[in-house]
Amino acid sequence: MTIEVFWGSGSPFSWRVLLALEYKRLPYLSHLLQFSKQEHKSHEMLSLNPRGRVPVLKDGDYVCFESLAILYYLDLKYPQPPLFGRTPEEAGTIMRVICEYQAYIEPQLHHITEAVFGGRTDLGGDAVTAAMHKVASEARTIEGRLSKSDWIVGDACSAVDLVIFPGIQLLRRALEKPGAAELSSRFMPVEVHYPALGRWLARVAALPGYERTYPPHWRALS
């Protein structure tokens, strides 16, 4: 049975799943949906995910949505190479760092990227500035981890790398916008402010199959 994945270009949640499929070298059938045409809200998609969101993974008769749940499913169904570590302790640490990212970084990233891509003119406002400060602070924590290891947890790529990478890349893309120059000075260039983080970004981008996961509309707009 062929794995099918329904996804949207630029969705960091979709990107996680594509990275996982490539990392595990699993063959899959890709269904790229157009957000502009509301294809993720189609009758077919709502029958797979009533919330009308991507990514959605279909493996035979089994359907899974929510990106972290998909990563967990893939790791149990296709355990090599592992995404959640090789020991209970490593798995616990990976999940803890993912939870920390979701609680303390992800909401701030969304606030910043939505402000930039939504064309808001008050990017220097208190709320966006505070979000950028929080992201910078948490980035220093990740920088500390990566200064001691090639990967965020353990000695191999894991689910936490695949969860965090797309969010950081989306933030970088937002901060490259001309109107975000003041914000970007606190974070960009990443390689200068966070050299270990910069090397890690390049390391993930060098994984086999990475080019197949890169958001196609980003390539078209480059």
C-alpha positions in Angstrom: 0.0 0.0 0.0 1.2 3.5 -0.9 1.5 6.2 1.7 -0.4 9.3 0.5 0.3 12.8 2.0 -1.9 15.8 1.5 0.0 19.1 2.1 0.3 22.7 1.4 3.4 24.7 0.2 4.9 26.8 3.0 3.0 25.1 5.8 5.6 24.3 8.4 3.4 21.5 9.7 3.3 19.9 6.3 7.0 20.3 5.9 7.7 18.3 9.1 5.9 15.3 7.6 7.6 15.5 4.2 11.0 15.7 6.0 10.1 12.6 8.1 9.0 10.6 5.0 12.3 11.5 3.2 14.4 10.8 6.3 12.9 7.4 6.7 13.1 6.9 2.9 9.5 5.9 2.6 7.9 6.0 -0.8 4.8 8.2 -0.9 2.3 9.8 -3.2 2.3 13.6 -2.9 -0.9 15.6 -3.1 0.0 19.3 -3.1 -3.1 21.3 -2.3 -3.6 25.0 -3.3 -4.5 27.1 -0.3 -5.6 29.9 -2.7 -8.2 27.6 -4.1 -9.3 26.3 -0.7 -8.5 22.8 -1.8 -7.8 21.8 1.8 -11.5 22.6 2.5 -12.8 20.4 -0.3 -15.3 17.6 0.4 -12.6 15.0 -0.2 -10.3 16.6 2.3 -13.1 17.2 4.9 -13.9 13.5 4.7 -10.2 12.8 5.7 -9.9 15.6 8.2 -13.1 17.4 9.4 -11.0 20.3 10.5 -10.0 21.0 6.9 -6.3 21.4 7.7 -3.1 19.9 6.4 -1.0 17.8 6.6 -3.1 14.6 6.3 -1.4 11.2 5.9 -3.2 8.2 4.5 -1.6 4.8 4.8 -3.9 2.2 3.4 -7.2 2.5 5.2 -5.6 4.5 8.1 -5.8 8.3 8.1 -3.8 10.5 10.5 -3.7 14.2 10.8 -1.9 16.7 13.1 1.8 16.7 12.2 3.2 15.4 15.5 0.7 12.6 15.6 1.8 11.7 12.0 5.5 11.6 13.0 4.7 9.4 16.0 2.6 7.0 13.8 5.4 6.8 11.2 8.0 6.0 13.8 6.0 3.2 15.3 4.9 1.8 11.9 8.3 2.2 10.2 10.8 2.3 13.1 14.1 2.7 11.2 15.7 5.1 11.3 14.0 6.2 14.6 12.6 9.7 15.0 11.9 9.5 18.8 15.3 8.1 19.9 16.5 4.7 20.8 15.9 4.7 24.6 13.0 5.8 26.8 15.2 8.6 28.2 16.0 9.9 24.7 12.4 9.7 23.7 11.3 11.6 26.8 13.9 14.3 26.1 12.8 14.6 22.5 9.2 15.0 23.5 10.0 17.5 26.2 12.0 19.7 23.9 9.1 19.5 21.3 6.7 20.5 24.0 8.9 23.4 25.0 9.1 24.6 21.4 5.3 24.4 21.0 4.7 26.2 24.3 7.3 28.9 24.2 8.5 29.5 20.6 5.9 28.4 18.1 3.2 30.9 19.2 5.7 33.7 19.0 6.8 32.6 15.5 3.2 32.6 14.4 2.7 36.1 15.7 5.7 37.4 13.9 5.2 35.6 10.6 1.5 36.4 10.5 2.3 40.1 11.1 4.9 40.2 8.3 3.0 38.2 5.7 -0.3 39.8 6.6 1.2 43.2 5.6 0.9 44.8 9.0 2.6 48.2 9.2 3.2 48.2 13.0 6.0 45.6 13.0 7.8 47.8 15.5 4.8 47.6 17.9 5.2 46.2 21.4 3.5 42.9 20.7 5.6 41.9 17.7 8.8 43.3 19.3 8.1 41.3 22.5 7.5 38.1 20.4 10.9 38.7 18.6 12.7 39.1 22.0 11.2 35.8 23.2 12.2 34.0 20.0 15.7 35.3 20.3 15.9 34.2 23.9 14.7 30.7 23.1 17.1 30.6 20.1 19.9 31.1 22.5 18.8 28.0 24.4 18.8 25.9 21.2 22.1 27.5 20.3 23.5 26.1 23.5 22.3 22.6 22.7 23.7 22.7 19.2 27.1 24.0 20.4 27.6 20.6 22.1 26.0 18.4 19.4 25.2 18.3 15.7 21.5 17.6 16.5 19.2 19.2 19.1 18.8 16.0 21.1 21.1 13.0 20.9 23.7 12.1 18.2 21.3 11.8 15.3 18.5 13.7 13.6 15.2 13.2 15.4 11.6 14.4 15.5 12.6 17.5 17.4 14.9 18.6 14.5 12.1 18.0 12.0 9.6 19.9 14.1 11.7 23.0 14.7 13.4 23.4 11.4 10.4 24.5 9.3 9.4 27.1 11.8 12.9 28.6 11.9 12.9 28.6 8.1 9.5 30.3 7.9 10.8 33.0 10.4 13.9 33.6 8.3 11.8 34.0 5.2 9.6 36.5 7.0 12.5 38.5 8.3 14.0 38.8 4.8 11.1 40.9 3.8 12.1 44.6 3.3 9.5 45.9 5.8 10.9 43.6 8.5 14.4 45.0 8.6 14.2 46.4 12.1 12.9 43.1 13.5 15.5 41.0 11.5 18.4 42.8 13.1 17.8 40.9 16.3 18.0 37.5 14.5 19.6 37.8 11.1 21.9 36.8 9.7 21.4 33.6 11.7 25.0 32.4 11.0 26.3 35.5 12.8 24.0 35.7 15.8 23.6 31.9 16.2 26.5 30.2 14.5 25.7 26.7 15.8 22.1 27.1 14.8 23.2 28.2 11.3 25.3 25.1 10.9 22.4 23.0 12.0 20.1 24.6 9.4 22.6 23.7 6.7 22.9 20.2 8.2 19.2 19.6 7.9 19.1 21.0 4.4 21.8 18.5 3.4 19.7 15.5 4.4 18.8 13.1 1.5 15.6 14.1 -0.2 15.5 17.6 1.3 15.1 19.3 -2.1 11.8 17.3 -2.6 10.4 18.8 0.6 11.3 22.5 -0.1 8.1 24.6 -0.5 7.7 25.0 -4.3 6.1 28.4 -4.2 9.2 29.7 -2.2 11.4 28.5 -5.1 9.2 30.2 -7.6 9.3 33.5 -5.7 13.1 33.4 -5.1 
